Amino acid sequence: MGKGDVKTKRGKIVNGSFGVSRPHKAKKAAKVIPAAKVTPVAKAAKKA
């Protein structure tokens, strides 16, 4: 068990592969920006 064993974390690092023993780090979720709320006053101003 070591550098030559692909089933271990060390073996994955040496081999340069990712797998069950050495998963990729999860990517951060993109920040969601809520849409600007339109107030009734703004709607009335648009119509005028």
Backbone atoms as SQL, in Angstrom:
CREATE TABLE atoms (id INTEGER PRIMARY KEY, chain TEXT, resi INTEGER, resn TEXT, atom TEXT, x REAL, y REAL, z REAL);
INSERT INTO atoms VALUES
  (1, 'A', 1, 'MET', 'N', 0.854, -1.174, 0.000),
  (2, 'A', 1, 'MET', 'CA', 0.000, 0.000, 0.000),
  (3, 'A', 1, 'MET', 'C', 0.901, 1.238, 0.000),
  (4, 'A', 2, 'GLY', 'N', 0.821, 1.995, -1.045),
  (5, 'A', 2, 'GLY', 'CA', 1.653, 3.194, -1.081),
  (6, 'A', 2, 'GLY', 'C', 1.576, 3.883, -2.420),
  (7, 'A', 3, 'LYS', 'N', 2.735, 4.297, -2.909),
  (8, 'A', 3, 'LYS', 'CA', 2.787, 5.084, -4.137),
  (9, 'A', 3, 'LYS', 'C', 2.306, 4.331, -5.377),
  (10, 'A', 4, 'GLY', 'N', 2.444, 3.048, -5.378),
  (11, 'A', 4, 'GLY', 'CA', 2.030, 2.271, -6.545),
  (12, 'A', 4, 'GLY', 'C', 0.582, 1.810, -6.503),
  (13, 'A', 5, 'ASP', 'N', -0.046, 1.923, -5.326),
  (14, 'A', 5, 'ASP', 'CA', -1.415, 1.437, -5.153),
  (15, 'A', 5, 'ASP', 'C', -2.412, 2.534, -5.530),
  (16, 'A', 6, 'VAL', 'N', -3.119, 2.309, -6.622),
  (17, 'A', 6, 'VAL', 'CA', -4.040, 3.318, -7.143),
  (18, 'A', 6, 'VAL', 'C', -5.303, 3.447, -6.289),
  (19, 'A', 7, 'LYS', 'N', -5.532, 2.520, -5.374),
  (20, 'A', 7, 'LYS', 'CA', -6.719, 2.581, -4.523),
  (21, 'A', 7, 'LYS', 'C', -6.505, 3.443, -3.277),
  (22, 'A', 8, 'THR', 'N', -5.280, 3.924, -3.070),
  (23, 'A', 8, 'THR', 'CA', -5.009, 4.773, -1.911),
  (24, 'A', 8, 'THR', 'C', -4.869, 6.221, -2.341),
  (25, 'A', 9, 'LYS', 'N', -5.003, 7.124, -1.381),
  (26, 'A', 9, 'LYS', 'CA', -4.886, 8.556, -1.661),
  (27, 'A', 9, 'LYS', 'C', -3.495, 8.890, -2.201),
  (28, 'A', 10, 'ARG', 'N', -2.470, 8.317, -1.574),
  (29, 'A', 10, 'ARG', 'CA', -1.090, 8.580, -2.006),
  (30, 'A', 10, 'ARG', 'C', -0.863, 8.062, -3.422),
  (31, 'A', 11, 'GLY', 'N', -1.409, 6.898, -3.725),
  (32, 'A', 11, 'GLY', 'CA', -1.271, 6.339, -5.073),
  (33, 'A', 11, 'GLY', 'C', -1.959, 7.202, -6.118),
  (34, 'A', 12, 'LYS', 'N', -3.095, 7.789, -5.768),
  (35, 'A', 12, 'LYS', 'CA', -3.813, 8.685, -6.688),
  (36, 'A', 12, 'LYS', 'C', -2.994, 9.947, -6.951),
  (37, 'A', 13, 'ILE', 'N', -2.380, 10.487, -5.879),
  (38, 'A', 13, 'ILE', 'CA', -1.571, 11.703, -6.022),
  (39, 'A', 13, 'ILE', 'C', -0.372, 11.440, -6.926),
  (40, 'A', 14, 'VAL', 'N', 0.313, 10.334, -6.706),
  (41, 'A', 14, 'VAL', 'CA', 1.493, 9.990, -7.503),
  (42, 'A', 14, 'VAL', 'C', 1.100, 9.724, -8.957),
  (43, 'A', 15, 'ASN', 'N', -0.023, 9.026, -9.140),
  (44, 'A', 15, 'ASN', 'CA', -0.492, 8.682, -10.478),
  (45, 'A', 15, 'ASN', 'C', -1.084, 9.893, -11.201),
  (46, 'A', 16, 'GLY', 'N', -1.503, 10.913, -10.433),
  (47, 'A', 16, 'GLY', 'CA', -2.079, 12.125, -11.016),
  (48, 'A', 16, 'GLY', 'C', -3.527, 11.959, -11.424),
  (49, 'A', 17, 'SER', 'N', -4.237, 11.077, -10.739),
  (50, 'A', 17, 'SER', 'CA', -5.647, 10.863, -11.088),
  (51, 'A', 17, 'SER', 'C', -6.539, 11.199, -9.906),
  (52, 'A', 18, 'PHE', 'N', -7.801, 11.376, -10.189),
  (53, 'A', 18, 'PHE', 'CA', -8.795, 11.629, -9.153),
  (54, 'A', 18, 'PHE', 'C', -9.770, 10.461, -9.178),
  (55, 'A', 19, 'GLY', 'N', -10.353, 10.161, -8.036),
  (56, 'A', 19, 'GLY', 'CA', -11.279, 9.047, -7.982),
  (57, 'A', 19, 'GLY', 'C', -11.997, 8.989, -6.663),
  (58, 'A', 20, 'VAL', 'N', -12.465, 7.793, -6.276),
  (59, 'A', 20, 'VAL', 'CA', -13.233, 7.616, -5.053),
  (60, 'A', 20, 'VAL', 'C', -12.384, 7.968, -3.832),
  (61, 'A', 21, 'SER', 'N', -11.126, 7.576, -3.850),
  (62, 'A', 21, 'SER', 'CA', -10.254, 7.834, -2.707),
  (63, 'A', 21, 'SER', 'C', -9.796, 9.282, -2.638),
  (64, 'A', 22, 'ARG', 'N', -9.865, 10.000, -3.771),
  (65, 'A', 22, 'ARG', 'CA', -9.360, 11.368, -3.816),
  (66, 'A', 22, 'ARG', 'C', -10.252, 12.223, -4.709),
  (67, 'A', 23, 'PRO', 'N', -11.436, 12.587, -4.217),
  (68, 'A', 23, 'PRO', 'CA', -12.368, 13.358, -5.038),
  (69, 'A', 23, 'PRO', 'C', -11.903, 14.797, -5.246),
  (70, 'A', 24, 'HIS', 'N', -12.383, 15.419, -6.316),
  (71, 'A', 24, 'HIS', 'CA', -12.092, 16.824, -6.579),
  (72, 'A', 24, 'HIS', 'C', -12.768, 17.671, -5.511),
  (73, 'A', 25, 'LYS', 'N', -12.202, 18.842, -5.259),
  (74, 'A', 25, 'LYS', 'CA', -12.853, 19.768, -4.336),
  (75, 'A', 25, 'LYS', 'C', -14.072, 20.338, -5.030),
  (76, 'A', 26, 'ALA', 'N', -15.163, 20.485, -4.296),
  (77, 'A', 26, 'ALA', 'CA', -16.397, 21.019, -4.859),
  (78, 'A', 26, 'ALA', 'C', -16.210, 22.489, -5.209),
  (79, 'A', 27, 'LYS', 'N', -16.743, 22.879, -6.362),
  (80, 'A', 27, 'LYS', 'CA', -16.655, 24.274, -6.777),
  (81, 'A', 27, 'LYS', 'C', -17.674, 25.087, -5.996),
  (82, 'A', 28, 'LYS', 'N', -17.332, 26.319, -5.708),
  (83, 'A', 28, 'LYS', 'CA', -18.245, 27.190, -4.972),
  (84, 'A', 28, 'LYS', 'C', -19.401, 27.578, -5.877),
  (85, 'A', 29, 'ALA', 'N', -20.594, 27.588, -5.309),
  (86, 'A', 29, 'ALA', 'CA', -21.791, 27.943, -6.075),
  (87, 'A', 29, 'ALA', 'C', -21.740, 29.427, -6.435),
  (88, 'A', 30, 'ALA', 'N', -22.225, 29.739, -7.622),
  (89, 'A', 30, 'ALA', 'CA', -22.257, 31.127, -8.070),
  (90, 'A', 30, 'ALA', 'C', -23.249, 31.908, -7.224),
  (91, 'A', 31, 'LYS', 'N', -22.904, 33.138, -6.930),
  (92, 'A', 31, 'LYS', 'CA', -23.766, 33.977, -6.097),
  (93, 'A', 31, 'LYS', 'C', -24.952, 34.443, -6.930),
  (94, 'A', 32, 'VAL', 'N', -26.163, 34.223, -6.407),
  (95, 'A', 32, 'VAL', 'CA', -27.379, 34.589, -7.126),
  (96, 'A', 32, 'VAL', 'C', -27.811, 35.976, -6.662),
  (97, 'A', 33, 'ILE', 'N', -27.963, 36.876, -7.630),
  (98, 'A', 33, 'ILE', 'CA', -28.396, 38.239, -7.320),
  (99, 'A', 33, 'ILE', 'C', -29.875, 38.342, -7.659),
  (100, 'A', 34, 'PRO', 'N', -30.723, 38.646, -6.672),
  (101, 'A', 34, 'PRO', 'CA', -32.167, 38.732, -6.953),
  (102, 'A', 34, 'PRO', 'C', -32.472, 39.925, -7.860),
  (103, 'A', 35, 'ALA', 'N', -33.468, 39.758, -8.708),
  (104, 'A', 35, 'ALA', 'CA', -33.869, 40.828, -9.615),
  (105, 'A', 35, 'ALA', 'C', -34.462, 41.974, -8.804),
  (106, 'A', 36, 'ALA', 'N', -34.263, 43.181, -9.297),
  (107, 'A', 36, 'ALA', 'CA', -34.778, 44.354, -8.597),
  (108, 'A', 36, 'ALA', 'C', -36.298, 44.348, -8.643),
  (109, 'A', 37, 'LYS', 'N', -36.909, 44.573, -7.504),
  (110, 'A', 37, 'LYS', 'CA', -38.369, 44.575, -7.433),
  (111, 'A', 37, 'LYS', 'C', -38.894, 45.922, -7.927),
  (112, 'A', 38, 'VAL', 'N', -39.926, 45.885, -8.760),
  (113, 'A', 38, 'VAL', 'CA', -40.529, 47.107, -9.276),
  (114, 'A', 38, 'VAL', 'C', -41.694, 47.467, -8.378),
  (115, 'A', 39, 'THR', 'N', -41.621, 48.650, -7.810),
  (116, 'A', 39, 'THR', 'CA', -42.675, 49.101, -6.902),
  (117, 'A', 39, 'THR', 'C', -43.804, 49.745, -7.704),
  (118, 'A', 40, 'PRO', 'N', -45.000, 49.811, -7.161),
  (119, 'A', 40, 'PRO', 'CA', -46.119, 50.451, -7.860),
  (120, 'A', 40, 'PRO', 'C', -45.835, 51.915, -8.199),
  (121, 'A', 41, 'VAL', 'N', -45.045, 52.588, -7.369),
  (122, 'A', 41, 'VAL', 'CA', -44.723, 53.996, -7.633),
  (123, 'A', 41, 'VAL', 'C', -43.868, 54.099, -8.903),
  (124, 'A', 42, 'ALA', 'N', -42.928, 53.163, -9.062),
  (125, 'A', 42, 'ALA', 'CA', -42.070, 53.187, -10.240),
  (126, 'A', 42, 'ALA', 'C', -42.867, 52.894, -11.490),
  (127, 'A', 43, 'LYS', 'N', -43.857, 51.987, -11.382),
  (128, 'A', 43, 'LYS', 'CA', -44.720, 51.668, -12.533),
  (129, 'A', 43, 'LYS', 'C', -45.528, 52.893, -12.945),
  (130, 'A', 44, 'ALA', 'N', -46.062, 53.626, -11.959),
  (131, 'A', 44, 'ALA', 'CA', -46.867, 54.822, -12.234),
  (132, 'A', 44, 'ALA', 'C', -46.005, 55.895, -12.890),
  (133, 'A', 45, 'ALA', 'N', -44.759, 56.012, -12.471),
  (134, 'A', 45, 'ALA', 'CA', -43.852, 57.007, -13.038),
  (135, 'A', 45, 'ALA', 'C', -43.511, 56.655, -14.485),
  (136, 'A', 46, 'LYS', 'N', -43.426, 55.376, -14.799),
  (137, 'A', 46, 'LYS', 'CA', -43.129, 54.939, -16.165),
  (138, 'A', 46, 'LYS', 'C', -44.264, 55.293, -17.119),
  (139, 'A', 47, 'LYS', 'N', -45.486, 55.129, -16.659),
  (140, 'A', 47, 'LYS', 'CA', -46.662, 55.382, -17.501),
  (141, 'A', 47, 'LYS', 'C', -46.797, 56.865, -17.832),
  (142, 'A', 48, 'ALA', 'N', -46.409, 57.746, -16.936),
  (143, 'A', 48, 'ALA', 'CA', -46.578, 59.190, -17.127),
  (144, 'A', 48, 'ALA', 'C', -45.639, 59.756, -18.166);
